[in-house]
Amino acid sequence: MRKAASPFIPLIPINRKSGRPLHRQIYEAFRSTIVEHNLNCGQQLPSTRTLASELGISRIPVLNAYAQLLAEGYFETRAGAGTFVSSSLPDRATRSERRETSSIKIASGPRRISRASVLLPPYKRAPWSRRHGAFSAGQPALGEFPLKVWANLVVRHARKPVARSLGYGDPMGLKELREVIAVYLRTARGVRCDSQQIMIVSGSQQALDLSARALLNVGNSVWVEEPGYWLARHMLTAAGCRIVPVPVDAEGLNVEAGIKECGNARLALVAPSHQYPLGVTMSASRRLQLLQWAREAGGWIIEDDYDSEYRYESNPIASLQGLDDSCRVIYIGTFSKVLFPSLRIGYVVVPLDLVDHFLAMRHAMDVSPPYLYQAVLTDFIAEGHFARHIRRMRVLYSERRNILVRSLEREFRSLWQVVGDKAGMHLAVSMPERFDDREIAMRAARESLWLWPLSPSYMGKPAHHGFILGFGSTTAAEIPGAVHHLLTLMDTPRNAISATGTATRPGIQ
Amino acid sequence: MRKAASPFIPLIPINRKSGRPLHRQIYEAFRSTIVEHNLNCGQQLPSTRTLASELGISRIPVLNAYAQLLAEGYFETRAGAGTFVSSSLPDRATRSERRETSSIKIASGPRRISRASVLLPPYKRAPWSRRHGAFSAGQPALGEFPLKVWANLVVRHARKPVARSLGYGDPMGLKELREVIAVYLRTARGVRCDSQQIMIVSGSQQALDLSARALLNVGNSVWVEEPGYWLARHMLTAAGCRIVPVPVDAEGLNVEAGIKECGNARLALVAPSHQYPLGVTMSASRRLQLLQWAREAGGWIIEDDYDSEYRYESNPIASLQGLDDSCRVIYIGTFSKVLFPSLRIGYVVVPLDLVDHFLAMRHAMDVSPPYLYQAVLTDFIAEGHFARHIRRMRVLYSERRNILVRSLEREFRSLWQVVGDKAGMHLAVSMPERFDDREIAMRAARESLWLWPLSPSYMGKPAHHGFILGFGSTTAAEIPGAVHHLLTLMDTPRNAISATGTATRPGIQ
């Protein structure tokens, strides 16, 4: 590829009526731009010919100005390459100074932000989510992704663009992709849907946000799972909702407890296939109870099916949406876990009578999804690569899970209870109350073990301390060593792991 | 590429404790799924071996079930290809029936949607925006885009994925992209910024939406340009803002009128470089007035710089943001017009003290932007293709604009006044009041001329009737004919164009 010199034309305000000669105006414009560091050191400059033509003036004043700037050391020439902002100008020193004097010159007067901004917790990465490696959660085995197949499909579409691939697309998403997703959801997930109900979004989070905006008002009550997914809670907080934490037990969300707490909630957000973080699967009777509540109370249910593709031991479990006879379930899925996160493709299955509202809202939010990856994903699914990848990964994750469970049993015996290992890419362990999961996770992160503590997933007092252990991106060979490492890390005088005998066995009731 | 048979495994609930034999359970599961059309006619089925292994049962009952389904005509085999759902089953007939009985079985009980959903106008494509061709607005010359260069960059990144290209990215966007955009904005647009203030979003609309959510509350007053950009207004409507239309004249937004109408607005949304739809450029004195208002009233300004790359005749005009000493301007740009819309990449330049709020909000909205196109765009800019493309297009659009202006003058003489032709990819024409622009646009669309009428861009009574004429995607050769076509279309007895002599010349005052 030719790396041709094609720098941007700087903004130079030429005023022909001014008394100052043109070469002087050009000189001063460049000098002040360089002094204020709006041109970087070493940045290439347009040729005198190009600049003169862009400014619509003769080349003479431009040549004069360049000569002056070269003479004063603002510019430098490199043989055969052209003219550049001098790379020897002091940079760092004056840069921070400039920041303070120009960029951060914050005015007097109020800096009023929205109530949503005030309510929203700041974005920060916890110590245990900074890197990837043993036990990091939500990470698929990216090394096992069929990158070559995928790249071939990308190349195919990049080389043969069709006309519609460049313009604005359908706000619902690419029709062909919605059709193959509909087939997949009907066949493999028991979702009742047609492609016209499916909207392509950038992932679960946009799906949640879109649903909240289409359905919820400030002050509406919303059931969330306790413990539950923090980022969904943040989004609902920003939306001004009243968040009602409803406890999760071994059967999933405790619907009765929810009704007792707040029977007239507008919406319930659940992950019935594989709850986050506990990993439990909602029982059939709870599913029916929840649907009955929604029907009677006129509530909505968001079913977040973020990693249900992988199920071990038992058969796959049909979606809640598939049981719903009153179209009260909004079903959400994503390709972030089953393919890769930076793909940014997910979907919402919207009850038919709500499609127009979701469509108008999505259009006002971000118009339509980008084209290329939608087309690539369509082929990836239609040509069978997707189904094959899921099957391969199910075998791989099943092996990793088995080794993890066995290693935990061997090292921790009855101290830890393993839950939620029947599906997905993580399981949870709960441990006696005297352990502080957050403190241990901090310590583990310093030794490159990435444990997500359970307690921050609770809004109220944590019913359990423990960890979320991801096994998606941890190889079978790494697991036993990492679990042993974890044991040594916990076995400090303070934590007194030798006191196992007297510890009450914790349990998700 | 091998098109291997790799169908999804259907959900089959196997109950070992049930009295019914396994083969019967499998048979019934398939039959009811097919009858309910959750499996499509002609869809491939897993092999008996695969299914038996997935269900964790012996192959015998699966073989029995398949034999029965084949015998009854639900399945069919194709030599060498496997087993499929019979393609001869009645499809269409029962399909619509199913829709009514299952998918659209809407329950009794309220279907409560959000206030935002109620306020938001429905999404529909106007007749003049359905296709592309002469005068369609907002359409770049996609045929001139250097697709081959772009495809080579896509292929380069697709074939050599780096580890971080698959995982979740920075919610601010790719660092390298933000850096090259910062250089571009400082150099060519006079924006004062560092890369840490730049956030990559999916386009102007997401930038607007994000800014509104970070800064505005329900009930806040917002100045919008009258006439102005409808989709931005829709988004603010959904946010529950009180929309204050402020008239636009030949100098841009009339700041004094805005202050008189609502001095304590929380935000002003403007497109000072090339207003939509009138195409006027905000004068220097109005810019200073607007900044002064913002400083004194504690208001925010969103500068929507959607197509300012192209300027004809005069020199480029520095951004409003560059004049702002009190960090009250949020600067928004997009690559949709200068590259292509389906790219879905835009950016926001956020005042430094607001960056954390924008970051938290963006993360709660959709986590982070997709990777591939960010990386490709970084190279496209860094290797000079971007600057070169802009320069080529400026020449091309300038030519198209000149021909359009000349053709309009020749055909319409003094009947139409041309405005906003100094920049961008569209100009506006205003015409005497007796013409109904919406009606003419409807008629034109039937003859494949895509005129956007001006009057729907007004919230109140339209001050002008006329059209937005895009020249980005209309070739120089097409323009004269299309303008003549337009004249014949208008010259009906009803519109009486021959009355030109007596018509008062319209004008943007």
Interface residues (C-beta under 8 A of the other chain):
Chain A: M1 K3 A4 A5 S6 P7 F8 I9 P10 L11 I12 P13 I14 T33 N38 L39 N40 Q43 E54 L55 G56 R99 S102 S103 I104 K105 I106 A107 S108 G109 P110 R111 R112 I113 S114 R115 A116 S117 L120 P121 P122 Y123 H132 Q139 L142 F145 L147 V149 W150 A151 N152 L153 V154 V155 A158 R159 P161 A163 S165 L166 G167 Y168 G169 P171 V183 Y184 R186 T187 A188 R189 G190 R192 C193 D194 Q197 V201 S202 G203 Q205 Q206 D209 R213 A214 L215 L216 N217 V218 L231 H234 M235 A238 R266 R295 E296 G298 N315 P316 A318 D325 S326 C327 R328 S336 F340 P341 S342 L343 R344 P351 L352 D353 L354 D356 H357 L359 A360 M361 H363 A364 M365 D366 V367 S368 P369 P370 Y371 L372 Y373 E383 G384 H385 F386 A387 R388 R391
Chain B: M1 K3 A4 A5 S6 P7 F8 I9 P10 L11 I12 P13 I14 T33 N38 L39 N40 Q43 T50 E54 L55 G56 R99 S102 S103 I104 K105 I106 A107 S108 G109 P110 R111 R112 I113 S114 R115 A116 S117 L120 P121 P122 Y123 H132 Q139 L142 F145 L147 V149 W150 A151 N152 L153 V154 V155 A158 R159 P161 A163 S165 L166 G167 Y168 G169 P171 V183 Y184 R186 T187 A188 R189 G190 R192 C193 D194 Q197 V201 S202 G203 Q205 Q206 D209 R213 A214 L215 L216 N217 V218 L231 H234 M235 A238 R266 R295 E296 G298 N315 P316 A318 D325 S326 C327 R328 S336 F340 P341 S342 L343 R344 P351 L352 D353 L354 D356 H357 L359 A360 M361 H363 A364 M365 D366 V367 S368 P369 P370 Y371 L372 Y373 E383 G384 H385 F386 A387 R388 R391
